[in-house]
Amino acid sequence: MACTYTRRIRGMTAGACVFYAFIATCVMLQPASAKPGKLREITDGNWEEILTGEWMIEFFAPWCPACQQLQPVWNEFAEWGEDLGVSIAKVDVTEQPGLSGRFIITALPTIYHCKDGVFRRYQGARSKDDFLNFIDEKKWQSIEPVSSWFGPSSFLMNAMSALFKLSMFIRHCHNYLTEQLGVPVWGSYGIFALATLISGLTLGLVLVFVADFVFPSRRLSPDYHHRKLLAGQVRLLQQSEDEQEADGEEEDDEDEYGGKTEEWQPVGGADAVRRRGLGVPEEDT
């Protein structure tokens, strides 16, 4: 019986070895698959993470049919992210209006490639293999990057992001007034028009105060009135001198005109007129 038991054990061991060898062969013959990746979601709070490393970012909207068709492909592409050394992310523009303005999203879906803060817009085919080749063969190097003036971290795009956030805030307020409070549409528009007018007046007053503080008026300077008084005295003195010069010229003109009149004044004949004009005393006749 001992020999029979030993023989059974050896048969089972040989069968197990053959089974494990078969499993290992099947595993080795299977094609390579991607490691499970994580599809990141970018928001206004964490968008600065994409400024470091390599990223592929999809901007989509849930209601967009083209975005709905791309989503399964994008999810499959995200599974290869760890193998490729690239982070795959998505942005819902309906929930993140600030990022929509920051990246100037005018069409959906829009895909951006980012490498260490340098952004390029992907405009190729949208299949998994095309995405993989774009990263693996570094085709993004042939695409002109976005100008630094229109980069998402520039001052201009920060202002654009704030403008988009403001528009979304106004939209939410309008929906709240009309749907929750029952305010008519025209009443909501009137409220926003009044708020715009008041905010414009307030901003204008603030700008005037800032301008007066940065560039104060000359009337507020301590020596303004003193300089004004001196300028008035100088003006009066100059006016007085001009009047004196004018009076002197008038007297000279009168003297000259009086001498000529005396020369032609007839006194006792032509010879007397000539003598008086020359200043010669008359002779007694």
Beta strands, then each sheet from edge to edge (+ up, - down):
strand 1: 40-41
strand 2: 54-60
strand 3: 87-92
strand 4: 110-115
strand 5: 118-122
sheet 1: 1+ 3+ 2+ 4- 5+
end
